[in-house]
Amino acid sequence: MTVLRSVVVGTGSALPARCVTNDELTRTVDTSDEWIVQRTGIRQRYLADASETTSVLGTRAAQAALDAAGLTAADIDLLICATSTPDHTFPSTATQIQAALGMQGGVAFDLQAVCAGFVYAVTTADKFLSTGSAKRALVVGAETFSRILDWEDRTTCVLFGDGAGAIVLEARDGEGTTADRGVLSASLRSDGRHREKLYVDGGPGSTGTTGHLRMTGKEVFRFAVGSVTDVIADAFRVAGIVANDLDWFVPHQANRRIIEASADKLGIAREKVVLTVDRHGNTSAASIPLALDVACRDGRIRAGDLVMIEAIGGGFTWGAALIRW
């Protein structure tokens, strides 16, 4: 049986110019390198300046992905930007990336699922491509979380960074088996009852302000490790694949302890886990595509490899997808 698969043909990423180490943070925040590393695994992060907006970073990542794919903006008919830190309330950041790339056709829109946004966006793009509604898609995760941090809250401000990542997906014929290249399965979930555990205390429709990120870290940790395996198990089940079949596990880069505890619970060998949280911090929707680009460019992820992406974000939102590279 011939089916359309969404095949990854290029990856790209972009980071702000300024790299901020834990030691530098200690000059303005009551914390220490040892405290941050022990609890999160983070050693540095990148922080955007005023000129490095979400759309600017997203455009750079998108262009890098196009270059890697050997394509131009004219070849793209769908652009989805996963972000919780848009340049403007409207228009969408995706349309600003579209314009900056010189993409004059197709459709572009934002998707907001916080840290799970990239998994949601990949799943959404796959629906367009696998049904023939689009031929090629740019899926971008871009964030400037430094804009919504309370820099007097040491429990949160040390965790996050800014950046962007992108992939190009292309609809190609497959045989409907797990040997096909492309997105093989995906599973998404959300549960709005957990709002108070991770949220921003502002917005245009409530306070008329941007607000700041608020989080109860222990509750998020508990939920992330204990409750999100359902989407991973579902993605495995739909594809007819088990954990041992994976070549690479590329989770949301929020906290090293969460990542390792989740991998252990799922029976995924730690040497198969791609970790970039130490160098980027938590970049929300940008974290998975940033990690994918790192692992592709250093030669770890190769054509034919079986890759799982997985994330949990505020709301809560969570999801997983299996991709044959």
Secondary structure, DSSP 8 states (H G I E B T S, - for coil): --EEEEEEEEEEEE--SEEEEHHHHTTTSS--HHHHHHHH---EEEE--TT--HHHHHHHHHHHHHHHHT--GGG-SEEEEE-SS-SSSSS-HHHHHHHHHT--SSEEEEE--GGGHHHHHHHHHHHHHHTTS-SEEEEEEEEEGGGG--TT-HHHHTTB-EEEEEEEEEEEEE-SSTTSSEEEEEEEEE-GGGGGGEEES--TTTTSS---EEE-HHHHHHHHHHS-HHHHHHHHHHHT--GGG-SEEEE--S-HHHHHHHHHHHT--GGGB---HHHH-B-GGGHHHHHHHHHHHTTSS-TT-EEEEEEEETTTEEEEEEEE-
